[in-house]
Amino acid sequence: MAGKKNGGQPEKVKMAYLFELADAKRGRLYAAVAFSVLSGLCTFVPYVMVFRTVLFLFEGGGNMGAVMKYGLIAAVFILFRFIFQAVSAAMTHIGAYNVLYQVRKNICSHIGKVNLGFFTDNSTGEIKKVLMEDVERLEKFLAHQIPDITVAIVVPFAVFLYLLTLNVPMTLILLLPIVLTLILQSVMIVITKTLMDTYPEILGRLNSALVQFVNGMPVMKAYNLTADSYQDYSEAASDFNSLWKRVSKIAAPVSAVCKVMIESGIFFTVPLGGWLYLSGHLALSTYVFFVIMSIVFLASYNNLMNFAQIFSQISSGLGRIKAVMDISEIKEGAELLPVKAHEHAVTFSHVTFAYQQRDVLRDVCLRLPKGSLTAFVGASGAGKSTAAQLLPRFWDVTQGSICIGGTDIRDLPLTNLMDLVSFVFQDAFMLDDLIYQNIAIGKADCTRQEVEAAAKAAQIHDFIMTLPDGYDTHLGTAGVKMSGGEKQRICIARAILKDAPIIVFDEATSFTDIENEHKIQVALSNMLKSKTTVMIAHRLHTIVNADQICVFDNGQIKETGTHPKLLSDDGLYAKMWRTYTKAAEGVVLK
């Protein structure tokens, strides 16, 4: 994840960052903590009433009315304890889920404004871990652990102060198990730190491998492969299992010793209390009360035993969230270009783009006249797709500039730029929703007639009408499945509906069959009139009528011209055309 330190591990951040993320919601969390404190203080009062009752039993005097009063006071404070606890729990849960919503919303909004390189540098599993697991862990901490930890701190502290007024040596001896436990836990944390630092990376690899394994299930089954045969998944699962085995071997014995030590506070108070009682420095009633309180006092400390580990996990998760939020957003300008003009020329001026210190494009100069169709061709990795992605600012140029209508795209607001450019991706993305909604996302407040007109232009309307529910048919896991070509035409319908003046098609017909390819080409030719269009294609016969063809090779434009001109030049494009037509003839002959 971007922003990692120390060999790729996320920087751990202070807990204050959590309340910074909570933003306007943190007031409710502060109030919930206050109610937790009140609940903890109410827990302390019954112990005092118990001590008063013990004094009554051992020393005599007073009357039963006083004992009844002690019991009534204890009952009232126990009732208030549960009331305050319920209020705190309700407020922390409501606040926690509001914080989770706000944090996820902020992350999604933020990563929507960063360069596409973020999604290239980070796997799906890593991004999922931040959005789901790291954020979800905040809910457990905010809704459950903050109240528990607050009570675990307040109650022992209040009891400790009260016990000091009764007998200092007996009170201080109660700290001995705590000190020994802290020492053991500190040693355990130091020993397991190196192992736990690898946990986020291993879990990210496991999540990513699982996603890839599920997506590749048809291929795995076709070749009769099991999960063990999928090396990435097998290695990630093995590393994950090995990590926790090694951590458990270290942590389990130490945790067991700490648990026993905390539960055995009586073994510290009984010997010391007995000696003080026999030497006349401790009353019998106080001795009995300390024996009782040693169990209660140290039991409250149980909630703090795992706090260091919990804090470490929360801090690491916050570090990954912060690393994402610290990624610089794409800077945008304030100059606006009219969207409805439908006549915007595009100019690449000495454009150089480097990715991970490697030049992908070098000194690209190109003019796309308004209303023209420009085709980008070249071998895989030549830079044609990257050049097209620079236009809607999926990446930012390293040097040079890209202008629309004479205005640098970096001077435009992103919303204005997105209104100016439509992009049909090579990989068709479908929402898990109705076909209608999958097309309608191309234009806000569109009518049903507009959606159907776009579908007809994309040659997908007839297919949609054959479905039982037509445009109201649900796509995705709970609905019908579509072929690659059908999905591609849905994406083309979106672009048609958006009606942007500039259109980029990245292998727009790569999944269409021969029967429908001609229909789509006719529809596109009608739709693209008066629009500035970039078309990336491996099927060279689809761009023979382009106004200009740009041949990319090794990050540079080697040739530019029309199809007849480039063939007469007998250069790189002519060689590609001969190879392409020869391969096509071979397929026909077979």
C-alpha positions as CSV (number, residue, x, y, z in Angstrom):
1,M,0.0,0.0,0.0
2,A,1.3,3.4,-0.9
3,G,2.8,5.2,2.1
4,K,4.3,2.0,3.6
5,K,7.5,2.2,5.7
6,N,10.1,-0.2,7.0
7,G,10.3,-2.8,4.3
8,G,6.7,-2.3,3.1
9,Q,5.0,-2.3,6.5
10,P,2.3,0.4,7.1
11,E,3.3,3.2,9.5
12,K,1.5,2.8,12.8
13,V,-0.4,5.9,13.9
14,K,-1.6,7.3,17.1
15,M,-5.2,6.6,18.3
16,A,-5.9,10.3,17.9
17,Y,-6.1,9.6,14.2
18,L,-9.2,7.4,14.8
19,F,-11.1,10.3,16.3
20,E,-9.8,12.5,13.5
21,L,-11.5,10.1,11.1
22,A,-14.6,10.2,13.2
23,D,-14.8,13.9,12.5
24,A,-18.3,15.2,13.3
25,K,-19.3,11.9,14.8
26,R,-16.7,11.9,17.6
27,G,-18.9,14.1,19.9
28,R,-21.2,11.1,20.3
29,L,-18.2,8.9,21.0
30,Y,-16.9,11.2,23.7
31,A,-20.3,11.2,25.3
32,A,-20.4,7.4,25.2
33,V,-17.0,7.3,27.0
34,A,-18.4,9.7,29.6
35,F,-21.3,7.3,30.2
36,S,-18.9,4.4,30.4
37,V,-17.0,6.3,33.1
38,L,-20.2,6.9,35.0
39,S,-21.0,3.2,34.7
40,G,-17.6,2.3,36.0
41,L,-17.9,4.6,39.0
42,C,-21.3,3.1,39.7
43,T,-19.6,-0.3,39.8
44,F,-17.2,0.9,42.5
45,V,-19.9,2.0,44.9
46,P,-21.3,-1.5,45.7
47,Y,-17.8,-2.5,46.8
48,V,-17.8,0.3,49.4
49,M,-21.2,-0.9,50.6
50,V,-19.8,-4.4,50.9
51,F,-17.0,-3.1,53.0
52,R,-19.5,-1.3,55.2
53,T,-21.4,-4.5,55.7
54,V,-18.3,-6.4,56.5
55,L,-17.4,-3.8,59.2
56,F,-20.9,-4.2,60.6
57,L,-20.6,-8.0,60.8
58,F,-17.1,-7.9,62.4
59,E,-17.4,-4.9,64.7
60,G,-21.0,-5.0,65.7
61,G,-22.8,-1.8,66.6
62,G,-25.3,-0.1,64.4
63,N,-28.6,-1.7,63.4
64,M,-30.2,-3.7,60.6
65,G,-31.6,-0.5,59.2
66,A,-28.0,0.6,58.3
67,V,-27.3,-2.8,56.6
68,M,-30.6,-2.4,54.6
69,K,-29.5,1.1,53.6
70,Y,-26.2,-0.3,52.4
71,G,-27.9,-2.9,50.3
72,L,-30.4,-0.3,48.9
73,I,-27.6,2.0,47.9
74,A,-25.7,-0.8,46.2
75,A,-28.8,-1.9,44.3
76,V,-29.5,1.7,43.1
77,F,-26.0,2.1,41.9
78,I,-26.0,-1.3,40.2
79,L,-29.2,-0.2,38.4
80,F,-27.6,3.0,37.4
81,R,-24.6,1.1,36.2
82,F,-26.6,-0.9,33.8
83,I,-28.6,2.2,32.6
84,F,-25.4,4.1,31.9
85,Q,-23.9,1.0,30.3
86,A,-26.9,0.6,28.0
87,V,-26.8,4.3,27.0
88,S,-23.0,4.0,26.4
89,A,-23.4,0.8,24.3
90,A,-26.2,2.4,22.2
91,M,-24.2,5.6,21.6
92,T,-21.0,3.7,20.8
93,H,-22.7,1.3,18.4
94,I,-24.6,4.2,16.6
95,G,-21.4,6.3,16.6
96,A,-19.3,3.4,15.5
97,Y,-21.4,2.5,12.5
98,N,-21.7,6.2,11.5
99,V,-17.9,6.4,11.7
100,L,-17.5,3.2,9.6
101,Y,-19.9,4.7,7.0
102,Q,-18.1,8.0,7.0
103,V,-14.6,6.4,6.8
104,R,-15.6,4.1,3.9
105,K,-17.3,7.0,2.1
106,N,-14.2,9.2,2.6
107,I,-11.9,6.4,1.3
108,C,-14.0,5.6,-1.7
109,S,-14.3,9.3,-2.5
110,H,-10.6,9.8,-2.1
111,I,-9.4,6.9,-4.2
112,G,-11.8,8.1,-6.9
113,K,-9.6,11.2,-7.2
114,V,-6.2,9.5,-7.3
115,N,-4.3,8.3,-10.3
116,L,-5.1,4.9,-11.8
117,G,-1.6,3.8,-10.7
118,F,-3.0,3.3,-7.2
119,F,-5.1,0.4,-8.5
120,T,-2.1,-1.0,-10.4
121,D,0.3,-0.8,-7.5
122,N,-2.2,-2.4,-5.0
123,S,-4.0,-5.7,-5.6
124,T,-7.8,-6.2,-5.2
125,G,-7.1,-8.1,-2.0
126,E,-5.1,-5.3,-0.4
127,I,-7.7,-2.6,-1.2
128,K,-10.5,-5.0,0.0
129,K,-8.6,-5.5,3.3
130,V,-8.4,-1.7,3.9
131,L,-12.1,-1.0,3.0
132,M,-13.5,-4.1,4.7
133,E,-11.3,-5.6,7.4
134,D,-9.3,-2.6,8.6
135,V,-12.4,-0.4,8.7
136,E,-14.6,-3.1,10.2
137,R,-12.1,-3.6,13.0
138,L,-12.8,0.0,14.0
139,E,-16.4,-0.9,14.8
140,K,-15.4,-3.6,17.3
141,F,-13.0,-1.2,18.9
142,L,-15.3,1.8,19.1
143,A,-18.5,-0.1,20.0
144,H,-17.1,-2.7,22.4
145,Q,-13.6,-2.2,23.4
146,I,-13.7,1.5,24.2
147,P,-16.4,1.0,26.9
148,D,-14.7,-2.1,28.2
149,I,-11.3,-0.5,28.4
150,T,-12.8,2.6,30.0
151,V,-14.4,0.6,32.7
152,A,-11.3,-1.6,33.1
153,I,-9.3,1.6,33.8
154,V,-11.7,3.6,35.8
155,V,-12.9,0.9,38.2
156,P,-9.5,-0.4,39.3
157,F,-8.2,3.1,39.6
158,A,-11.1,4.2,41.8
159,V,-10.8,1.0,43.9
160,F,-7.0,1.4,44.2
161,L,-7.4,5.0,45.5
162,Y,-10.0,3.8,48.0
163,L,-7.9,0.9,49.1
164,L,-5.0,3.2,49.8
165,T,-7.0,4.9,52.5
166,L,-7.5,1.5,54.2
167,N,-4.0,0.0,54.1
168,V,-1.1,1.0,51.9
169,P,1.0,-2.2,51.9
170,M,-2.0,-4.4,51.1
171,T,-3.0,-2.0,48.3
172,L,0.5,-2.0,46.8
173,I,0.8,-5.8,46.8
174,L,-2.1,-5.8,44.4
175,L,0.1,-4.1,41.8
176,L,2.7,-6.9,41.8
177,P,0.7,-9.3,39.6
178,I,0.0,-6.4,37.2
179,V,3.6,-5.4,37.0
180,L,4.7,-9.0,36.3
181,T,2.0,-9.4,33.7
182,L,3.0,-6.2,31.9
183,I,6.6,-7.4,31.8
184,L,5.6,-10.7,30.4
185,Q,3.3,-9.1,27.8
186,S,6.0,-6.6,26.8
187,V,8.4,-9.4,26.2
188,M,5.8,-11.3,24.2
189,I,5.1,-8.3,22.0
190,V,8.7,-7.7,21.3
191,I,9.3,-11.3,20.4
192,T,6.2,-11.5,18.1
193,K,6.6,-8.1,16.6
194,T,8.6,-9.2,13.6
195,L,6.0,-12.0,12.9
196,M,3.0,-9.7,13.4
197,D,4.5,-7.1,11.1
198,T,4.2,-9.6,8.2
199,Y,0.5,-10.3,9.0
200,P,-1.1,-7.5,6.9
201,E,1.1,-8.4,3.8
202,I,0.3,-12.1,4.1
203,L,-3.4,-11.5,4.6
204,G,-3.5,-9.1,1.6
205,R,-1.8,-11.8,-0.5
206,L,-4.3,-14.4,0.7
207,N,-7.3,-12.2,-0.1
208,S,-6.0,-11.3,-3.5
209,A,-5.2,-15.0,-4.3
210,L,-8.7,-16.0,-3.2
211,V,-10.3,-13.4,-5.5
212,Q,-8.2,-14.6,-8.4
213,F,-8.9,-18.2,-7.6
214,V,-12.6,-17.7,-7.6
215,N,-12.5,-15.7,-10.8
216,G,-10.4,-18.4,-12.5
217,M,-12.6,-21.3,-11.3
218,P,-13.8,-22.2,-14.8
219,V,-10.2,-22.6,-16.0
220,M,-9.2,-24.5,-12.9
221,K,-12.1,-27.0,-13.3
222,A,-11.4,-27.3,-17.1
223,Y,-7.9,-28.5,-16.3
224,N,-8.9,-30.5,-13.2
225,L,-6.8,-28.4,-10.9
226,T,-7.4,-28.0,-7.1
227,A,-6.7,-25.1,-4.8
228,D,-3.4,-26.7,-3.9
229,S,-2.4,-26.5,-7.6
230,Y,-3.0,-22.8,-7.6
231,Q,0.5,-21.7,-6.4
232,D,-0.3,-18.2,-5.2
233,Y,-3.3,-19.3,-3.1
234,S,-1.4,-22.4,-1.8
235,E,1.6,-20.4,-0.8
236,A,-0.4,-17.6,0.8
237,A,-2.6,-20.0,2.8
238,S,0.5,-22.0,3.9
239,D,2.3,-18.7,5.0
240,F,-0.9,-17.6,6.9
241,N,-1.2,-20.9,8.7
242,S,2.6,-21.0,9.5
243,L,2.5,-17.4,10.8
244,W,-0.3,-18.1,13.4
245,K,1.3,-21.4,14.4
246,R,4.6,-19.6,15.2
247,V,2.8,-16.8,17.0
248,S,0.7,-19.2,19.0
249,K,3.7,-21.2,20.2
250,I,5.1,-18.0,21.6
251,A,2.0,-16.2,22.8
252,A,-0.1,-19.1,24.2
253,P,2.2,-20.0,27.1
254,V,2.8,-16.4,28.0
255,S,-0.9,-15.6,27.9
256,A,-1.7,-18.6,30.0
257,V,0.8,-17.6,32.7
258,C,-0.6,-14.0,32.6
259,K,-4.2,-15.3,33.0
260,V,-3.3,-17.5,35.9
261,M,-1.3,-14.7,37.6
262,I,-4.2,-12.2,37.3
263,E,-6.7,-14.8,38.6
264,S,-4.4,-15.6,41.6
265,G,-4.2,-12.2,43.3
266,I,-5.4,-13.9,46.5
267,F,-2.1,-15.7,46.7
268,F,-0.4,-12.3,47.2
269,T,-2.9,-10.8,49.6
270,V,-3.5,-13.8,51.9
271,P,0.2,-14.2,53.1
272,L,0.9,-10.5,53.4
273,G,-2.5,-9.8,55.0
274,G,-2.1,-12.7,57.4
275,W,1.3,-11.4,58.6
276,L,0.0,-7.9,59.0
277,Y,-3.1,-9.2,60.9
278,L,-1.0,-11.3,63.2
279,S,1.4,-8.4,63.8
280,G,-1.4,-6.1,64.7
281,H,-1.1,-3.8,61.8
282,L,-4.4,-4.9,60.0
283,A,-7.9,-5.3,61.3
284,L,-9.6,-8.6,60.6
285,S,-12.5,-6.9,58.7
286,T,-10.1,-5.0,56.5
287,Y,-8.1,-8.2,55.9
288,V,-11.3,-10.1,54.7
289,F,-12.3,-7.1,52.6
290,F,-8.8,-7.0,50.9
291,V,-9.1,-10.8,50.2
292,I,-12.4,-10.2,48.4
293,M,-11.2,-7.0,46.6
294,S,-8.0,-8.7,45.4
295,I,-10.2,-11.0,43.3
296,V,-12.5,-8.2,42.1
297,F,-9.7,-5.7,41.5
298,L,-7.5,-8.0,39.4
299,A,-10.5,-9.5,37.5
300,S,-11.2,-6.0,36.2
301,Y,-7.7,-5.9,34.9
302,N,-8.5,-8.9,32.6
303,N,-10.0,-6.5,30.1
304,L,-6.7,-4.7,29.8
305,M,-4.6,-7.8,29.2
306,N,-5.2,-7.8,25.5
307,F,-5.2,-4.1,25.1
308,A,-1.6,-3.9,23.8
309,Q,-2.4,-6.5,21.1
310,I,-5.7,-4.8,20.2
311,F,-4.0,-1.4,20.0
312,S,-1.3,-2.8,17.8
313,Q,-3.8,-4.2,15.4
314,I,-5.9,-1.1,15.4
315,S,-2.8,1.1,14.9
316,S,-1.6,-1.0,12.0
317,G,-5.1,-0.8,10.4
318,L,-5.2,2.9,10.9
319,G,-1.8,3.1,9.3
320,R,-3.0,1.4,6.2
321,I,-6.1,3.7,6.1
322,K,-3.9,6.8,6.6
323,A,-1.5,5.6,3.9
324,V,-4.5,5.5,1.4
325,M,-5.8,8.9,2.6
326,D,-2.4,10.5,2.3
327,I,-2.1,9.6,-1.4
328,S,-2.1,12.9,-3.3
329,E,-5.3,13.6,-5.2
330,I,-5.3,14.7,-8.8
331,K,-5.1,18.5,-8.8
332,E,-7.8,20.1,-10.9
333,G,-8.4,23.6,-12.2
334,A,-11.5,25.8,-12.4
335,E,-11.7,26.6,-16.1
336,L,-14.9,25.2,-17.7
337,L,-15.4,24.0,-21.3
338,P,-18.9,23.7,-22.8
339,V,-20.0,20.1,-23.1
340,K,-22.7,20.5,-25.7
341,A,-20.3,22.1,-28.3
342,H,-19.6,18.6,-29.7
343,E,-16.6,20.0,-31.5
344,H,-13.4,19.8,-29.4
345,A,-10.0,19.2,-30.9
346,V,-7.4,17.4,-28.8
347,T,-3.7,18.1,-28.8
348,F,-0.8,16.1,-27.4
349,S,2.2,18.4,-27.1
350,H,5.5,16.7,-26.4
351,V,3.9,14.2,-24.0
352,T,6.1,12.0,-21.9
353,F,4.8,9.6,-19.3
354,A,6.8,7.5,-17.0
355,Y,5.5,4.7,-14.8
356,Q,7.7,3.5,-11.9
357,Q,10.7,5.4,-13.4
358,R,10.3,3.7,-16.7
359,D,9.2,5.8,-19.8
360,V,6.0,4.4,-21.3
361,L,5.5,7.3,-23.7
362,R,8.2,9.6,-25.0
363,D,7.7,13.0,-26.7
364,V,4.3,12.2,-28.2
365,C,3.1,15.0,-30.4
366,L,-0.4,14.6,-32.0
367,R,-3.4,16.6,-33.0
368,L,-6.9,15.1,-33.1
369,P,-9.0,17.6,-35.2
370,K,-12.5,18.2,-33.9
371,G,-15.0,15.7,-35.2
372,S,-12.3,13.3,-36.5
373,L,-11.8,9.6,-35.9
374,T,-8.2,8.8,-34.9
375,A,-7.1,5.2,-34.6
376,F,-4.3,4.0,-32.3
377,V,-2.6,0.8,-33.4
378,G,0.5,-1.1,-32.4
379,A,1.8,-4.1,-30.6
380,S,0.9,-4.9,-27.0
381,G,2.8,-2.6,-24.7
382,A,3.5,-0.1,-27.5
383,G,1.8,2.7,-25.5
384,K,-1.5,3.2,-27.4
385,S,-3.8,2.4,-24.5
386,T,-1.7,4.5,-22.1
387,A,-1.9,7.5,-24.5
388,A,-5.7,7.1,-24.6
389,Q,-5.9,6.8,-20.8
390,L,-4.0,10.1,-20.4
391,L,-6.9,11.9,-22.1
392,P,-9.4,11.4,-19.3
393,R,-6.6,11.8,-16.7
394,F,-6.5,8.2,-15.6
395,W,-2.8,9.1,-15.4
396,D,-1.1,12.5,-15.4
397,V,1.6,13.3,-18.0
398,T,5.2,13.5,-16.7
399,Q,6.2,16.1,-19.2
400,G,4.3,18.1,-21.9
401,S,0.6,18.7,-22.0
402,I,-2.7,17.5,-23.4
403,C,-5.2,20.1,-24.4
404,I,-8.9,20.1,-25.3
405,G,-10.0,23.0,-27.3
406,G,-6.7,24.7,-26.4
407,T,-7.2,24.3,-22.7
408,D,-4.8,22.1,-20.7
409,I,-6.9,19.2,-19.2
410,R,-5.2,19.9,-15.8
411,D,-6.9,23.3,-15.8
412,L,-10.3,21.7,-15.9
413,P,-12.4,20.5,-13.0
414,L,-12.5,16.7,-13.0
415,T,-16.3,16.7,-13.3
416,N,-16.1,18.9,-16.4
417,L,-13.4,16.7,-17.9
418,M,-15.5,13.5,-17.3
419,D,-18.5,15.2,-18.9
420,L,-16.4,15.9,-22.0
421,V,-15.0,12.4,-22.4
422,S,-16.7,9.0,-22.7
423,F,-14.6,5.9,-22.3
424,V,-15.6,2.4,-23.4
425,F,-13.2,0.0,-21.6
426,Q,-11.9,-3.2,-23.0
427,D,-13.1,-5.1,-19.9
428,A,-16.9,-4.5,-19.7
429,F,-18.0,-3.6,-16.2
430,M,-21.6,-4.5,-15.2
431,L,-23.5,-3.3,-12.1
432,D,-25.3,-5.9,-10.1
433,D,-28.5,-4.2,-11.1
434,L,-31.2,-3.9,-13.9
435,I,-30.1,-3.6,-17.5
436,Y,-31.9,-0.3,-17.5
437,Q,-29.8,1.0,-14.7
438,N,-26.6,-0.3,-16.3
439,I,-27.3,1.9,-19.4
440,A,-28.8,4.8,-17.5
441,I,-25.6,5.5,-15.5
442,G,-24.4,7.1,-18.7
443,K,-26.6,10.1,-18.1
444,A,-28.3,11.6,-15.1
445,D,-32.1,12.1,-15.3
446,C,-32.4,10.4,-18.6
447,T,-35.8,9.2,-19.9
448,R,-36.7,5.6,-20.8
449,Q,-37.0,6.6,-24.4
450,E,-33.4,7.9,-24.4
451,V,-32.1,4.6,-22.9
452,E,-33.9,2.5,-25.5
453,A,-32.7,4.8,-28.3
454,A,-29.1,4.3,-27.0
455,A,-29.6,0.6,-26.8
456,K,-30.9,0.5,-30.4
457,A,-27.9,2.4,-31.6
458,A,-25.7,0.0,-29.9
459,Q,-27.5,-2.9,-31.5
460,I,-28.5,-4.5,-28.1
461,H,-32.2,-3.5,-28.0
462,D,-33.4,-6.6,-29.8
463,F,-31.5,-8.9,-27.5
464,I,-32.9,-7.1,-24.4
465,M,-36.4,-7.5,-25.6
466,T,-36.0,-11.2,-25.9
467,L,-35.4,-11.4,-22.1
468,P,-38.4,-12.1,-19.8
469,D,-38.4,-8.7,-18.1
470,G,-36.8,-6.7,-20.9
471,Y,-35.0,-3.6,-19.6
472,D,-36.0,-4.6,-16.0
473,T,-34.0,-7.8,-16.2
474,H,-31.5,-8.1,-13.3
475,L,-27.9,-8.7,-14.2
476,G,-25.2,-10.1,-11.9
477,T,-25.0,-13.1,-9.4
478,A,-28.8,-13.0,-8.8
479,G,-29.8,-12.4,-12.5
480,V,-29.1,-13.4,-16.0
481,K,-25.6,-13.8,-17.4
482,M,-24.5,-12.0,-20.6
483,S,-21.8,-12.8,-23.1
484,G,-18.7,-10.7,-23.5
485,G,-20.1,-9.1,-26.7
486,E,-23.4,-8.4,-25.1
487,K,-21.8,-6.7,-22.2
488,Q,-19.6,-4.7,-24.6
489,R,-22.7,-3.4,-26.4
490,I,-24.3,-2.4,-23.0
491,C,-21.1,-0.3,-22.4
492,I,-21.4,1.2,-25.9
493,A,-25.0,2.1,-25.1
494,R,-23.8,4.0,-22.0
495,A,-21.4,6.0,-24.1
496,I,-24.1,6.7,-26.7
497,L,-26.4,7.9,-24.0
498,K,-23.8,10.1,-22.3
499,D,-23.4,11.9,-25.6
500,A,-19.9,13.4,-24.7
501,P,-18.1,15.3,-27.4
502,I,-14.9,13.2,-27.1
503,I,-15.0,9.4,-27.1
504,V,-12.3,6.9,-26.4
505,F,-12.9,3.2,-27.4
506,D,-10.4,0.8,-26.0
507,E,-10.8,-2.4,-28.1
508,A,-14.5,-1.6,-28.3
509,T,-15.3,-4.5,-30.6
510,S,-12.9,-7.1,-29.2
511,F,-15.7,-9.4,-27.9
512,T,-18.2,-9.0,-30.7
513,D,-19.0,-11.8,-33.1
514,I,-18.8,-11.4,-36.9
515,E,-22.5,-11.1,-37.3
516,N,-23.0,-8.1,-35.0
517,E,-19.6,-6.4,-35.6
518,H,-20.8,-4.8,-38.9
519,K,-24.0,-3.6,-37.2
520,I,-22.0,-2.0,-34.4
521,Q,-19.6,-0.4,-36.8
522,V,-22.5,1.2,-38.7
523,A,-24.1,2.4,-35.4
524,L,-20.7,3.8,-34.3
525,S,-20.2,5.6,-37.6
526,N,-23.6,7.3,-37.2
527,M,-23.0,8.1,-33.6
528,L,-19.5,9.5,-33.9
529,K,-20.3,12.1,-36.5
530,S,-19.1,15.6,-35.3
531,K,-17.3,14.0,-32.3
532,T,-13.6,13.7,-31.7
533,T,-12.9,10.0,-31.3
534,V,-10.0,7.8,-30.4
535,M,-10.3,4.2,-31.3
536,I,-7.8,1.5,-30.1
537,A,-8.1,-1.7,-32.2
538,H,-6.2,-4.9,-33.0
539,R,-8.7,-5.7,-35.8
540,L,-7.2,-3.4,-38.4
541,H,-10.1,-3.8,-40.8
542,T,-12.3,-1.8,-38.4
543,I,-10.3,1.4,-38.7
544,V,-9.5,1.5,-42.4
545,N,-11.8,4.5,-42.8
546,A,-10.3,6.4,-39.9
547,D,-9.3,10.1,-40.6
548,Q,-5.9,9.3,-39.3
549,I,-4.1,6.2,-38.0
550,C,-1.3,6.6,-35.4
551,V,1.2,3.7,-35.2
552,F,2.7,3.3,-31.7
553,D,6.0,1.5,-31.2
554,N,8.1,1.4,-28.0
555,G,6.3,4.5,-26.5
556,Q,6.5,6.7,-29.6
557,I,4.4,7.5,-32.7
558,K,6.3,6.1,-35.6
559,E,3.8,6.8,-38.4
560,T,0.7,8.9,-38.9
561,G,-1.7,9.0,-41.8
562,T,-4.7,7.5,-43.5
563,H,-4.9,3.8,-44.3
564,P,-4.0,4.2,-48.1
565,K,-1.2,6.6,-47.3
566,L,0.4,4.3,-44.7
567,L,0.1,1.3,-47.0
568,S,1.9,3.3,-49.8
569,D,4.6,4.3,-47.4
570,D,5.3,0.6,-46.9
571,G,6.4,1.1,-43.3
572,L,5.5,-0.4,-39.9
573,Y,1.7,-0.1,-40.5
574,A,2.0,-1.8,-43.9
575,K,3.9,-4.7,-42.4
576,M,1.2,-5.0,-39.6
577,W,-1.5,-4.9,-42.3
578,R,0.1,-7.7,-44.3
579,T,0.5,-9.9,-41.2
580,Y,-3.1,-9.2,-40.2
581,T,-4.6,-9.9,-43.6
582,K,-2.5,-13.0,-44.0
583,A,-3.6,-14.3,-40.6
584,A,-7.3,-13.5,-41.5
585,E,-7.0,-15.4,-44.8
586,G,-5.5,-18.4,-43.0
587,V,-8.4,-18.5,-40.6
588,V,-10.9,-18.3,-43.5
589,L,-9.1,-21.1,-45.3
590,K,-9.2,-23.4,-42.3
